[in-house]
Amino acid sequence: MSNSKATIDYEKVVSDSKFKALMNAKKRFIVPMTIFFFLFYFSLPVLASYTTVLHNEAFGVITWAWVLAVAQFVMTWTLCIMYTRKAAQYDRMADEVLEEHVQIDRREVS
């Protein structure tokens, strides 16, 4: 029976150009989306607390506060779907990096 153990030289991985490209791609997506999320998310409590703009009727008796609140649910689901799709790309990029740097140590175990 054989036992396999994978080893990774993390210093080589960190200096690899493909790994750096992966990290840069993630930053270019995650940072702007996080900023957008927080601005959009906190707009409802800030606007509702410190202005009267959301008190105006949007559709019949429905105010802009309700429209913004529902929009936040839509925004959250949209960002989750977007990240899930991007994560598949990041996973492929990470697999490429690992293929180059994983060394399998196979030893016989009795």
PDB file as gemmi writes it, atoms N, CA and C in Angstrom:
CRYST1    1.000    1.000    1.000  90.00  90.00  90.00 P 1                      
ATOM      1  N   MET A   1       0.845  -1.163   0.000  1.00  0.00           N  
ATOM      2  CA  MET A   1       0.000   0.000   0.000  1.00  0.00           C  
ATOM      3  C   MET A   1       0.897   1.234   0.000  1.00  0.00           C  
ATOM      4  N   SER A   2       0.565   2.231  -0.793  1.00  0.00           N  
ATOM      5  CA  SER A   2       1.382   3.434  -0.829  1.00  0.00           C  
ATOM      6  C   SER A   2       0.630   4.613  -0.229  1.00  0.00           C  
ATOM      7  N   ASN A   3       1.391   5.486   0.347  1.00  0.00           N  
ATOM      8  CA  ASN A   3       0.851   6.684   0.962  1.00  0.00           C  
ATOM      9  C   ASN A   3       1.453   7.876   0.236  1.00  0.00           C  
ATOM     10  N   SER A   4       0.611   8.783  -0.264  1.00  0.00           N  
ATOM     11  CA  SER A   4       1.100   9.951  -0.983  1.00  0.00           C  
ATOM     12  C   SER A   4       0.900  11.196  -0.148  1.00  0.00           C  
ATOM     13  N   LYS A   5       1.908  12.033  -0.155  1.00  0.00           N  
ATOM     14  CA  LYS A   5       1.818  13.288   0.567  1.00  0.00           C  
ATOM     15  C   LYS A   5       2.268  14.396  -0.374  1.00  0.00           C  
ATOM     16  N   ALA A   6       1.422  15.412  -0.528  1.00  0.00           N  
ATOM     17  CA  ALA A   6       1.762  16.535  -1.401  1.00  0.00           C  
ATOM     18  C   ALA A   6       2.481  17.601  -0.590  1.00  0.00           C  
ATOM     19  N   THR A   7       3.547  18.140  -1.148  1.00  0.00           N  
ATOM     20  CA  THR A   7       4.261  19.243  -0.511  1.00  0.00           C  
ATOM     21  C   THR A   7       4.284  20.418  -1.468  1.00  0.00           C  
ATOM     22  N   ILE A   8       4.228  21.589  -0.885  1.00  0.00           N  
ATOM     23  CA  ILE A   8       4.213  22.819  -1.685  1.00  0.00           C  
ATOM     24  C   ILE A   8       5.277  23.759  -1.135  1.00  0.00           C  
ATOM     25  N   ASP A   9       6.076  24.302  -2.029  1.00  0.00           N  
ATOM     26  CA  ASP A   9       7.047  25.324  -1.647  1.00  0.00           C  
ATOM     27  C   ASP A   9       6.338  26.672  -1.774  1.00  0.00           C  
ATOM     28  N   TYR A  10       5.831  27.175  -0.648  1.00  0.00           N  
ATOM     29  CA  TYR A  10       5.008  28.381  -0.661  1.00  0.00           C  
ATOM     30  C   TYR A  10       5.782  29.625  -1.071  1.00  0.00           C  
ATOM     31  N   GLU A  11       7.070  29.657  -0.808  1.00  0.00           N  
ATOM     32  CA  GLU A  11       7.865  30.809  -1.235  1.00  0.00           C  
ATOM     33  C   GLU A  11       7.913  30.907  -2.753  1.00  0.00           C  
ATOM     34  N   LYS A  12       8.015  29.760  -3.425  1.00  0.00           N  
ATOM     35  CA  LYS A  12       8.000  29.757  -4.887  1.00  0.00           C  
ATOM     36  C   LYS A  12       6.623  30.142  -5.415  1.00  0.00           C  
ATOM     37  N   VAL A  13       5.581  29.677  -4.744  1.00  0.00           N  
ATOM     38  CA  VAL A  13       4.216  29.999  -5.172  1.00  0.00           C  
ATOM     39  C   VAL A  13       3.985  31.505  -5.105  1.00  0.00           C  
ATOM     40  N   VAL A  14       4.384  32.125  -3.999  1.00  0.00           N  
ATOM     41  CA  VAL A  14       4.158  33.555  -3.812  1.00  0.00           C  
ATOM     42  C   VAL A  14       4.904  34.376  -4.849  1.00  0.00           C  
ATOM     43  N   SER A  15       6.050  33.906  -5.281  1.00  0.00           N  
ATOM     44  CA  SER A  15       6.828  34.660  -6.264  1.00  0.00           C  
ATOM     45  C   SER A  15       6.440  34.328  -7.706  1.00  0.00           C  
ATOM     46  N   ASP A  16       5.564  33.363  -7.906  1.00  0.00           N  
ATOM     47  CA  ASP A  16       5.130  32.958  -9.250  1.00  0.00           C  
ATOM     48  C   ASP A  16       4.259  34.036  -9.898  1.00  0.00           C  
ATOM     49  N   SER A  17       4.510  34.313 -11.170  1.00  0.00           N  
ATOM     50  CA  SER A  17       3.748  35.354 -11.871  1.00  0.00           C  
ATOM     51  C   SER A  17       2.272  34.984 -12.031  1.00  0.00           C  
ATOM     52  N   LYS A  18       1.961  33.698 -12.160  1.00  0.00           N  
ATOM     53  CA  LYS A  18       0.563  33.288 -12.268  1.00  0.00           C  
ATOM     54  C   LYS A  18      -0.173  33.502 -10.948  1.00  0.00           C  
ATOM     55  N   PHE A  19       0.513  33.254  -9.832  1.00  0.00           N  
ATOM     56  CA  PHE A  19      -0.094  33.497  -8.524  1.00  0.00           C  
ATOM     57  C   PHE A  19      -0.342  34.982  -8.321  1.00  0.00           C  
ATOM     58  N   LYS A  20       0.623  35.809  -8.716  1.00  0.00           N  
ATOM     59  CA  LYS A  20       0.457  37.256  -8.599  1.00  0.00           C  
ATOM     60  C   LYS A  20      -0.694  37.739  -9.472  1.00  0.00           C  
ATOM     61  N   ALA A  21      -0.830  37.158 -10.660  1.00  0.00           N  
ATOM     62  CA  ALA A  21      -1.945  37.525 -11.545  1.00  0.00           C  
ATOM     63  C   ALA A  21      -3.281  37.135 -10.919  1.00  0.00           C  
ATOM     64  N   LEU A  22      -3.320  35.972 -10.285  1.00  0.00           N  
ATOM     65  CA  LEU A  22      -4.536  35.532  -9.588  1.00  0.00           C  
ATOM     66  C   LEU A  22      -4.908  36.512  -8.481  1.00  0.00           C  
ATOM     67  N   MET A  23      -3.949  36.857  -7.651  1.00  0.00           N  
ATOM     68  CA  MET A  23      -4.229  37.762  -6.537  1.00  0.00           C  
ATOM     69  C   MET A  23      -4.650  39.146  -7.032  1.00  0.00           C  
ATOM     70  N   ASN A  24      -4.018  39.632  -8.093  1.00  0.00           N  
ATOM     71  CA  ASN A  24      -4.405  40.929  -8.656  1.00  0.00           C  
ATOM     72  C   ASN A  24      -5.809  40.885  -9.248  1.00  0.00           C  
ATOM     73  N   ALA A  25      -6.148  39.798  -9.920  1.00  0.00           N  
ATOM     74  CA  ALA A  25      -7.490  39.658 -10.498  1.00  0.00           C  
ATOM     75  C   ALA A  25      -8.543  39.649  -9.391  1.00  0.00           C  
ATOM     76  N   LYS A  26      -8.253  38.940  -8.317  1.00  0.00           N  
ATOM     77  CA  LYS A  26      -9.204  38.903  -7.199  1.00  0.00           C  
ATOM     78  C   LYS A  26      -9.358  40.288  -6.575  1.00  0.00           C  
ATOM     79  N   LYS A  27      -8.249  40.990  -6.386  1.00  0.00           N  
ATOM     80  CA  LYS A  27      -8.323  42.334  -5.808  1.00  0.00           C  
ATOM     81  C   LYS A  27      -9.106  43.291  -6.695  1.00  0.00           C  
ATOM     82  N   ARG A  28      -8.874  43.199  -8.016  1.00  0.00           N  
ATOM     83  CA  ARG A  28      -9.586  44.093  -8.941  1.00  0.00           C  
ATOM     84  C   ARG A  28     -11.084  43.859  -8.914  1.00  0.00           C  
ATOM     85  N   PHE A  29     -11.519  42.668  -8.556  1.00  0.00           N  
ATOM     86  CA  PHE A  29     -12.951  42.390  -8.461  1.00  0.00           C  
ATOM     87  C   PHE A  29     -13.487  42.653  -7.062  1.00  0.00           C  
ATOM     88  N   ILE A  30     -12.818  42.125  -6.064  1.00  0.00           N  
ATOM     89  CA  ILE A  30     -13.349  42.140  -4.706  1.00  0.00           C  
ATOM     90  C   ILE A  30     -13.370  43.545  -4.093  1.00  0.00           C  
ATOM     91  N   VAL A  31     -12.321  44.314  -4.264  1.00  0.00           N  
ATOM     92  CA  VAL A  31     -12.263  45.633  -3.629  1.00  0.00           C  
ATOM     93  C   VAL A  31     -13.366  46.562  -4.141  1.00  0.00           C  
ATOM     94  N   PRO A  32     -13.528  46.742  -5.457  1.00  0.00           N  
ATOM     95  CA  PRO A  32     -14.620  47.622  -5.907  1.00  0.00           C  
ATOM     96  C   PRO A  32     -16.006  47.104  -5.532  1.00  0.00           C  
ATOM     97  N   MET A  33     -16.200  45.776  -5.597  1.00  0.00           N  
ATOM     98  CA  MET A  33     -17.513  45.232  -5.242  1.00  0.00           C  
ATOM     99  C   MET A  33     -17.798  45.406  -3.745  1.00  0.00           C  
ATOM    100  N   THR A  34     -16.787  45.305  -2.919  1.00  0.00           N  
ATOM    101  CA  THR A  34     -16.972  45.506  -1.480  1.00  0.00           C  
ATOM    102  C   THR A  34     -17.314  46.964  -1.183  1.00  0.00           C  
ATOM    103  N   ILE A  35     -16.606  47.875  -1.823  1.00  0.00           N  
ATOM    104  CA  ILE A  35     -16.902  49.301  -1.639  1.00  0.00           C  
ATOM    105  C   ILE A  35     -18.326  49.601  -2.101  1.00  0.00           C  
ATOM    106  N   PHE A  36     -18.698  49.108  -3.279  1.00  0.00           N  
ATOM    107  CA  PHE A  36     -20.054  49.318  -3.780  1.00  0.00           C  
ATOM    108  C   PHE A  36     -21.081  48.746  -2.816  1.00  0.00           C  
ATOM    109  N   PHE A  37     -20.850  47.520  -2.328  1.00  0.00           N  
ATOM    110  CA  PHE A  37     -21.786  46.883  -1.416  1.00  0.00           C  
ATOM    111  C   PHE A  37     -22.001  47.731  -0.169  1.00  0.00           C  
ATOM    112  N   PHE A  38     -20.919  48.172   0.462  1.00  0.00           N  
ATOM    113  CA  PHE A  38     -21.055  48.941   1.696  1.00  0.00           C  
ATOM    114  C   PHE A  38     -21.742  50.282   1.451  1.00  0.00           C  
ATOM    115  N   LEU A  39     -21.403  50.959   0.365  1.00  0.00           N  
ATOM    116  CA  LEU A  39     -22.062  52.230   0.064  1.00  0.00           C  
ATOM    117  C   LEU A  39     -23.556  52.027  -0.168  1.00  0.00           C  
ATOM    118  N   PHE A  40     -23.900  51.019  -0.952  1.00  0.00           N  
ATOM    119  CA  PHE A  40     -25.302  50.744  -1.245  1.00  0.00           C  
ATOM    120  C   PHE A  40     -26.031  50.293   0.014  1.00  0.00           C  
ATOM    121  N   TYR A  41     -25.401  49.412   0.792  1.00  0.00           N  
ATOM    122  CA  TYR A  41     -26.021  48.868   1.991  1.00  0.00           C  
ATOM    123  C   TYR A  41     -26.295  49.966   3.019  1.00  0.00           C  
ATOM    124  N   PHE A  42     -25.314  50.828   3.265  1.00  0.00           N  
ATOM    125  CA  PHE A  42     -25.477  51.856   4.286  1.00  0.00           C  
ATOM    126  C   PHE A  42     -26.256  53.065   3.796  1.00  0.00           C  
ATOM    127  N   SER A  43     -26.561  53.125   2.513  1.00  0.00           N  
ATOM    128  CA  SER A  43     -27.364  54.246   2.013  1.00  0.00           C  
ATOM    129  C   SER A  43     -28.762  54.244   2.625  1.00  0.00           C  
ATOM    130  N   LEU A  44     -29.354  53.077   2.834  1.00  0.00           N  
ATOM    131  CA  LEU A  44     -30.707  53.025   3.396  1.00  0.00           C  
ATOM    132  C   LEU A  44     -30.763  53.586   4.821  1.00  0.00           C  
ATOM    133  N   PRO A  45     -29.968  53.093   5.754  1.00  0.00           N  
ATOM    134  CA  PRO A  45     -30.080  53.670   7.104  1.00  0.00           C  
ATOM    135  C   PRO A  45     -29.648  55.132   7.172  1.00  0.00           C  
ATOM    136  N   VAL A  46     -28.643  55.509   6.389  1.00  0.00           N  
ATOM    137  CA  VAL A  46     -28.183  56.902   6.425  1.00  0.00           C  
ATOM    138  C   VAL A  46     -29.246  57.823   5.834  1.00  0.00           C  
ATOM    139  N   LEU A  47     -29.753  57.474   4.658  1.00  0.00           N  
ATOM    140  CA  LEU A  47     -30.771  58.322   4.030  1.00  0.00           C  
ATOM    141  C   LEU A  47     -32.069  58.351   4.838  1.00  0.00           C  
ATOM    142  N   ALA A  48     -32.425  57.225   5.429  1.00  0.00           N  
ATOM    143  CA  ALA A  48     -33.660  57.177   6.227  1.00  0.00           C  
ATOM    144  C   ALA A  48     -33.517  57.956   7.530  1.00  0.00           C  
ATOM    145  N   SER A  49     -32.330  57.997   8.084  1.00  0.00           N  
ATOM    146  CA  SER A  49     -32.122  58.664   9.368  1.00  0.00           C  
ATOM    147  C   SER A  49     -31.889  60.162   9.249  1.00  0.00           C  
ATOM    148  N   TYR A  50     -31.169  60.568   8.202  1.00  0.00           N  
ATOM    149  CA  TYR A  50     -30.716  61.950   8.148  1.00  0.00           C  
ATOM    150  C   TYR A  50     -31.343  62.787   7.038  1.00  0.00           C  
ATOM    151  N   THR A  51     -32.183  62.206   6.205  1.00  0.00           N  
ATOM    152  CA  THR A  51     -32.864  62.976   5.156  1.00  0.00           C  
ATOM    153  C   THR A  51     -34.328  62.554   5.095  1.00  0.00           C  
ATOM    154  N   THR A  52     -35.072  63.249   4.274  1.00  0.00           N  
ATOM    155  CA  THR A  52     -36.469  62.871   4.058  1.00  0.00           C  
ATOM    156  C   THR A  52     -36.695  62.412   2.622  1.00  0.00           C  
ATOM    157  N   VAL A  53     -35.629  62.223   1.875  1.00  0.00           N  
ATOM    158  CA  VAL A  53     -35.745  61.860   0.465  1.00  0.00           C  
ATOM    159  C   VAL A  53     -36.451  60.517   0.271  1.00  0.00           C  
ATOM    160  N   LEU A  54     -36.270  59.590   1.184  1.00  0.00           N  
ATOM    161  CA  LEU A  54     -36.891  58.275   1.046  1.00  0.00           C  
ATOM    162  C   LEU A  54     -38.353  58.256   1.489  1.00  0.00           C  
ATOM    163  N   HIS A  55     -38.826  59.359   2.051  1.00  0.00           N  
ATOM    164  CA  HIS A  55     -40.208  59.424   2.506  1.00  0.00           C  
ATOM    165  C   HIS A  55     -41.175  59.696   1.354  1.00  0.00           C  
ATOM    166  N   ASN A  56     -40.666  60.129   0.233  1.00  0.00           N  
ATOM    167  CA  ASN A  56     -41.513  60.459  -0.918  1.00  0.00           C  
ATOM    168  C   ASN A  56     -42.076  59.200  -1.554  1.00  0.00           C  
ATOM    169  N   GLU A  57     -43.276  59.322  -2.093  1.00  0.00           N  
ATOM    170  CA  GLU A  57     -43.910  58.171  -2.737  1.00  0.00           C  
ATOM    171  C   GLU A  57     -43.254  57.878  -4.080  1.00  0.00           C  
ATOM    172  N   ALA A  58     -42.987  56.607  -4.322  1.00  0.00           N  
ATOM    173  CA  ALA A  58     -42.394  56.167  -5.587  1.00  0.00           C  
ATOM    174  C   ALA A  58     -43.485  55.635  -6.509  1.00  0.00           C  
ATOM    175  N   PHE A  59     -44.295  54.721  -5.992  1.00  0.00           N  
ATOM    176  CA  PHE A  59     -45.386  54.109  -6.741  1.00  0.00           C  
ATOM    177  C   PHE A  59     -46.600  54.009  -5.832  1.00  0.00           C  
ATOM    178  N   GLY A  60     -47.566  54.859  -6.014  1.00  0.00           N  
ATOM    179  CA  GLY A  60     -48.749  54.825  -5.155  1.00  0.00           C  
ATOM    180  C   GLY A  60     -48.363  55.136  -3.726  1.00  0.00           C  
ATOM    181  N   VAL A  61     -48.647  54.212  -2.816  1.00  0.00           N  
ATOM    182  CA  VAL A  61     -48.327  54.423  -1.397  1.00  0.00           C  
ATOM    183  C   VAL A  61     -46.956  53.862  -1.020  1.00  0.00           C  
ATOM    184  N   ILE A  62     -46.258  53.285  -1.979  1.00  0.00           N  
ATOM    185  CA  ILE A  62     -44.930  52.714  -1.722  1.00  0.00           C  
ATOM    186  C   ILE A  62     -43.892  53.836  -1.791  1.00  0.00           C  
ATOM    187  N   THR A  63     -43.131  53.980  -0.703  1.00  0.00           N  
ATOM    188  CA  THR A  63     -42.124  55.039  -0.649  1.00  0.00           C  
ATOM    189  C   THR A  63     -40.789  54.542  -1.207  1.00  0.00           C  
ATOM    190  N   TRP A  64     -39.884  55.492  -1.415  1.00  0.00           N  
ATOM    191  CA  TRP A  64     -38.557  55.150  -1.928  1.00  0.00           C  
ATOM    192  C   TRP A  64     -37.772  54.307  -0.924  1.00  0.00           C  
ATOM    193  N   ALA A  65     -38.102  54.380   0.345  1.00  0.00           N  
ATOM    194  CA  ALA A  65     -37.430  53.544   1.344  1.00  0.00           C  
ATOM    195  C   ALA A  65     -37.680  52.073   1.041  1.00  0.00           C  
ATOM    196  N   TRP A  66     -38.913  51.726   0.705  1.00  0.00           N  
ATOM    197  CA  TRP A  66     -39.230  50.338   0.370  1.00  0.00           C  
ATOM    198  C   TRP A  66     -38.553  49.910  -0.926  1.00  0.00           C  
ATOM    199  N   VAL A  67     -38.505  50.803  -1.885  1.00  0.00           N  
ATOM    200  CA  VAL A  67     -37.842  50.486  -3.165  1.00  0.00           C  
ATOM    201  C   VAL A  67     -36.360  50.208  -2.922  1.00  0.00           C  
ATOM    202  N   LEU A  68     -35.723  51.061  -2.128  1.00  0.00           N  
ATOM    203  CA  LEU A  68     -34.301  50.862  -1.830  1.00  0.00           C  
ATOM    204  C   LEU A  68     -34.071  49.588  -1.018  1.00  0.00           C  
ATOM    205  N   ALA A  69     -34.967  49.293  -0.090  1.00  0.00           N  
ATOM    206  CA  ALA A  69     -34.828  48.079   0.718  1.00  0.00           C  
ATOM    207  C   ALA A  69     -34.922  46.825  -0.154  1.00  0.00           C  
ATOM    208  N   VAL A  70     -35.869  46.791  -1.071  1.00  0.00           N  
ATOM    209  CA  VAL A  70     -35.992  45.636  -1.973  1.00  0.00           C  
ATOM    210  C   VAL A  70     -34.793  45.575  -2.914  1.00  0.00           C  
ATOM    211  N   ALA A  71     -34.337  46.738  -3.359  1.00  0.00           N  
ATOM    212  CA  ALA A  71     -33.167  46.787  -4.245  1.00  0.00           C  
ATOM    213  C   ALA A  71     -31.933  46.218  -3.561  1.00  0.00           C  
ATOM    214  N   GLN A  72     -31.856  46.355  -2.250  1.00  0.00           N  
ATOM    215  CA  GLN A  72     -30.710  45.801  -1.533  1.00  0.00           C  
ATOM    216  C   GLN A  72     -30.718  44.274  -1.559  1.00  0.00           C  
ATOM    217  N   PHE A  73     -31.894  43.673  -1.492  1.00  0.00           N  
ATOM    218  CA  PHE A  73     -31.971  42.215  -1.627  1.00  0.00           C  
ATOM    219  C   PHE A  73     -31.519  41.786  -3.021  1.00  0.00           C  
ATOM    220  N   VAL A  74     -31.992  42.505  -4.025  1.00  0.00           N  
ATOM    221  CA  VAL A  74     -31.612  42.189  -5.412  1.00  0.00           C  
ATOM    222  C   VAL A  74     -30.107  42.369  -5.587  1.00  0.00           C  
ATOM    223  N   MET A  75     -29.561  43.449  -5.044  1.00  0.00           N  
ATOM    224  CA  MET A  75     -28.127  43.713  -5.144  1.00  0.00           C  
ATOM    225  C   MET A  75     -27.319  42.611  -4.477  1.00  0.00           C  
ATOM    226  N   THR A  76     -27.754  42.152  -3.315  1.00  0.00           N  
ATOM    227  CA  THR A  76     -27.027  41.100  -2.609  1.00  0.00           C  
ATOM    228  C   THR A  76     -26.996  39.814  -3.418  1.00  0.00           C  
ATOM    229  N   TRP A  77     -28.129  39.403  -3.945  1.00  0.00           N  
ATOM    230  CA  TRP A  77     -28.180  38.191  -4.765  1.00  0.00           C  
ATOM    231  C   TRP A  77     -27.350  38.355  -6.039  1.00  0.00           C  
ATOM    232  N   THR A  78     -27.404  39.519  -6.634  1.00  0.00           N  
ATOM    233  CA  THR A  78     -26.634  39.768  -7.860  1.00  0.00           C  
ATOM    234  C   THR A  78     -25.140  39.669  -7.592  1.00  0.00           C  
ATOM    235  N   LEU A  79     -24.684  40.293  -6.511  1.00  0.00           N  
ATOM    236  CA  LEU A  79     -23.258  40.214  -6.176  1.00  0.00           C  
ATOM    237  C   LEU A  79     -22.832  38.792  -5.858  1.00  0.00           C  
ATOM    238  N   CYS A  80     -23.693  38.036  -5.198  1.00  0.00           N  
ATOM    239  CA  CYS A  80     -23.369  36.632  -4.901  1.00  0.00           C  
ATOM    240  C   CYS A  80     -23.233  35.818  -6.185  1.00  0.00           C  
ATOM    241  N   ILE A  81     -24.138  36.021  -7.111  1.00  0.00           N  
ATOM    242  CA  ILE A  81     -24.075  35.303  -8.389  1.00  0.00           C  
ATOM    243  C   ILE A  81     -22.828  35.712  -9.162  1.00  0.00           C  
ATOM    244  N   MET A  82     -22.543  37.024  -9.186  1.00  0.00           N  
ATOM    245  CA  MET A  82     -21.353  37.500  -9.894  1.00  0.00           C  
ATOM    246  C   MET A  82     -20.089  36.883  -9.301  1.00  0.00           C  
ATOM    247  N   TYR A  83     -19.989  36.863  -7.962  1.00  0.00           N  
ATOM    248  CA  TYR A  83     -18.792  36.312  -7.346  1.00  0.00           C  
ATOM    249  C   TYR A  83     -18.676  34.807  -7.577  1.00  0.00           C  
ATOM    250  N   THR A  84     -19.792  34.107  -7.554  1.00  0.00           N  
ATOM    251  CA  THR A  84     -19.759  32.663  -7.793  1.00  0.00           C  
ATOM    252  C   THR A  84     -19.191  32.364  -9.173  1.00  0.00           C  
ATOM    253  N   ARG A  85     -19.603  33.148 -10.143  1.00  0.00           N  
ATOM    254  CA  ARG A  85     -19.085  32.952 -11.511  1.00  0.00           C  
ATOM    255  C   ARG A  85     -17.611  33.310 -11.598  1.00  0.00           C  
ATOM    256  N   LYS A  86     -17.219  34.404 -10.954  1.00  0.00           N  
ATOM    257  CA  LYS A  86     -15.808  34.794 -10.970  1.00  0.00           C  
ATOM    258  C   LYS A  86     -14.953  33.788 -10.207  1.00  0.00           C  
ATOM    259  N   ALA A  87     -15.500  33.225  -9.146  1.00  0.00           N  
ATOM    260  CA  ALA A  87     -14.748  32.267  -8.340  1.00  0.00           C  
ATOM    261  C   ALA A  87     -14.354  31.050  -9.156  1.00  0.00           C  
ATOM    262  N   ALA A  88     -15.185  30.654 -10.108  1.00  0.00           N  
ATOM    263  CA  ALA A  88     -14.828  29.528 -10.977  1.00  0.00           C  
ATOM    264  C   ALA A  88     -13.574  29.863 -11.782  1.00  0.00           C  
ATOM    265  N   GLN A  89     -13.465  31.101 -12.243  1.00  0.00           N  
ATOM    266  CA  GLN A  89     -12.259  31.527 -12.958  1.00  0.00           C  
ATOM    267  C   GLN A  89     -11.051  31.518 -12.024  1.00  0.00           C  
ATOM    268  N   TYR A  90     -11.249  32.012 -10.802  1.00  0.00           N  
ATOM    269  CA  TYR A  90     -10.146  32.039  -9.844  1.00  0.00           C  
ATOM    270  C   TYR A  90      -9.705  30.623  -9.488  1.00  0.00           C  
ATOM    271  N   ASP A  91     -10.649  29.707  -9.394  1.00  0.00           N  
ATOM    272  CA  ASP A  91     -10.307  28.312  -9.098  1.00  0.00           C  
ATOM    273  C   ASP A  91      -9.452  27.712 -10.210  1.00  0.00           C  
ATOM    274  N   ARG A  92      -9.791  28.007 -11.455  1.00  0.00           N  
ATOM    275  CA  ARG A  92      -8.978  27.505 -12.574  1.00  0.00           C  
ATOM    276  C   ARG A  92      -7.569  28.083 -12.521  1.00  0.00           C  
ATOM    277  N   MET A  93      -7.475  29.371 -12.229  1.00  0.00           N  
ATOM    278  CA  MET A  93      -6.159  30.003 -12.127  1.00  0.00           C  
ATOM    279  C   MET A  93      -5.355  29.396 -10.978  1.00  0.00           C  
ATOM    280  N   ALA A  94      -6.005  29.135  -9.848  1.00  0.00           N  
ATOM    281  CA  ALA A  94      -5.322  28.536  -8.702  1.00  0.00           C  
ATOM    282  C   ALA A  94      -4.871  27.117  -9.019  1.00  0.00           C  
ATOM    283  N   ASP A  95      -5.685  26.371  -9.743  1.00  0.00           N  
ATOM    284  CA  ASP A  95      -5.295  25.014 -10.136  1.00  0.00           C  
ATOM    285  C   ASP A  95      -4.055  25.029 -11.013  1.00  0.00           C  
ATOM    286  N   GLU A  96      -3.959  26.013 -11.908  1.00  0.00           N  
ATOM    287  CA  GLU A  96      -2.765  26.125 -12.756  1.00  0.00           C  
ATOM    288  C   GLU A  96      -1.521  26.373 -11.903  1.00  0.00           C  
ATOM    289  N   VAL A  97      -1.649  27.234 -10.914  1.00  0.00           N  
ATOM    290  CA  VAL A  97      -0.514  27.520 -10.029  1.00  0.00           C  
ATOM    291  C   VAL A  97      -0.127  26.265  -9.264  1.00  0.00           C  
ATOM    292  N   LEU A  98      -1.112  25.565  -8.729  1.00  0.00           N  
ATOM    293  CA  LEU A  98      -0.822  24.366  -7.953  1.00  0.00           C  
ATOM    294  C   LEU A  98      -0.196  23.268  -8.798  1.00  0.00           C  
ATOM    295  N   GLU A  99      -0.642  23.125 -10.035  1.00  0.00           N  
ATOM    296  CA  GLU A  99      -0.064  22.100 -10.904  1.00  0.00           C  
ATOM    297  C   GLU A  99       1.437  22.282 -11.070  1.00  0.00           C  
ATOM    298  N   GLU A 100       1.870  23.520 -11.084  1.00  0.00           N  
ATOM    299  CA  GLU A 100       3.296  23.791 -11.262  1.00  0.00           C  
ATOM    300  C   GLU A 100       4.109  23.606  -9.987  1.00  0.00           C  
ATOM    301  N   HIS A 101       3.465  23.715  -8.828  1.00  0.00           N  
ATOM    302  CA  HIS A 101       4.225  23.766  -7.579  1.00  0.00           C  
ATOM    303  C   HIS A 101       3.991  22.608  -6.613  1.00  0.00           C  
ATOM    304  N   VAL A 102       3.041  21.753  -6.877  1.00  0.00           N  
ATOM    305  CA  VAL A 102       2.796  20.632  -5.971  1.00  0.00           C  
ATOM    306  C   VAL A 102       3.728  19.490  -6.332  1.00  0.00           C  
ATOM    307  N   GLN A 103       4.420  18.983  -5.332  1.00  0.00           N  
ATOM    308  CA  GLN A 103       5.303  17.839  -5.514  1.00  0.00           C  
ATOM    309  C   GLN A 103       4.751  16.713  -4.653  1.00  0.00           C  
ATOM    310  N   ILE A 104       4.552  15.573  -5.255  1.00  0.00           N  
ATOM    311  CA  ILE A 104       3.974  14.444  -4.534  1.00  0.00           C  
ATOM    312  C   ILE A 104       5.096  13.533  -4.072  1.00  0.00           C  
ATOM    313  N   ASP A 105       5.102  13.275  -2.788  1.00  0.00           N  
ATOM    314  CA  ASP A 105       6.090  12.388  -2.174  1.00  0.00           C  
ATOM    315  C   ASP A 105       5.386  11.042  -1.943  1.00  0.00           C  
ATOM    316  N   ARG A 106       5.783  10.026  -2.696  1.00  0.00           N  
ATOM    317  CA  ARG A 106       5.160   8.709  -2.573  1.00  0.00           C  
ATOM    318  C   ARG A 106       6.097   7.791  -1.793  1.00  0.00           C  
ATOM    319  N   ARG A 107       5.585   7.261  -0.710  1.00  0.00           N  
ATOM    320  CA  ARG A 107       6.375   6.353   0.128  1.00  0.00           C  
ATOM    321  C   ARG A 107       5.567   5.109   0.392  1.00  0.00           C  
ATOM    322  N   GLU A 108       6.277   4.040   0.475  1.00  0.00           N  
ATOM    323  CA  GLU A 108       5.640   2.748   0.789  1.00  0.00           C  
ATOM    324  C   GLU A 108       5.377   2.683   2.287  1.00  0.00           C  
ATOM    325  N   VAL A 109       4.168   2.333   2.639  1.00  0.00           N  
ATOM    326  CA  VAL A 109       3.802   2.147   4.045  1.00  0.00           C  
ATOM    327  C   VAL A 109       3.396   0.718   4.228  1.00  0.00           C  
ATOM    328  N   SER A 110       3.989   0.038   5.224  1.00  0.00           N  
ATOM    329  CA  SER A 110       3.618  -1.364   5.452  1.00  0.00           C  
ATOM    330  C   SER A 110       2.939  -1.557   6.775  1.00  0.00           C  
TER     331      SER A 110                                                      
END                                                                             
